């Protein structure tokens, strides 16, 4: 989501442009132009490095002076539950509908008990994973229960996933899973592309490794509109774009994350193919890993 300051700058720009023809346009939001905003404040907030929770919320558009002029169009909200309408067993519809309503109430803040400035939500026991001494092994075993039997199975990795809030936790989970497979060459593991290369090969595309050579990796696309296509990805010169870096440098490497068993929460879990909508059926959520005896886990059996 864009910072509210960007919207306010756009508002002032339209004021200047439109007031040259109509003087009253300077007093009308966006100079009288209709602006349609799309997105979900509950899922993706503006990225403000090193700021507090309150400061991040204050940068969203609904904290702007412009928001009072906005009208929420209810008919444009996502009201169709894809899981209820596709490949759903009749006996499970009530359970899926109940879970969907519960998730929506959490997003609206109408579920749970108020405690000072926070809302405490009790998670049903059937959504929790029992803890042992190794939380990463616990969640991997629960989500990828037959991972070694489905090694390299494209459809299996389309239907399962683990979400985590930070890159560090994602890396720990991916390293754990990859290390469990024998041999130095890990053919059949899923990877996620980190750069835009060509049509069908953009940042976030998931692939399965098929071939390994010195400077090229052959892989099969398992997400997006080109599912099933075989591609070859070479080593590339990558230059970090982080503005906090005091100098520029480049590194020649493959432009993908080594494995994609776990993803950050901001990454999409809805994968759309040419003829089908792929919904992740089994999703785990690992909130934090402070040590192997202090961890919070959440296993969402159905993600809507």
Secondary structure, DSSP 8 states (H G I E B T S, - for coil): ---HHHHHHHHHHHHHHHHTT-GGGGGSGGGG--------TTT-----TT--HHHHHTTSGGGSTTGGG----GGGS----HHHHSS--GGGHHHHHHHHHHHHHHHHT-SSEEETTEEE----GGG-----S-HHHHHHHHHSTTTTTTTT-HHHHHSEEEEESSHHHHHHHHHHHHHTSSSSS-TT-EEEE-S--BTTB-TT-EEEEEEE-SSEEEEEE-SGGGTT-EEEEEEEEEE---TT-SS--EEEEESEES--SEEETTS--EEE-SS-EEE-SEEEEEEEEEETTEEEEEEESS--
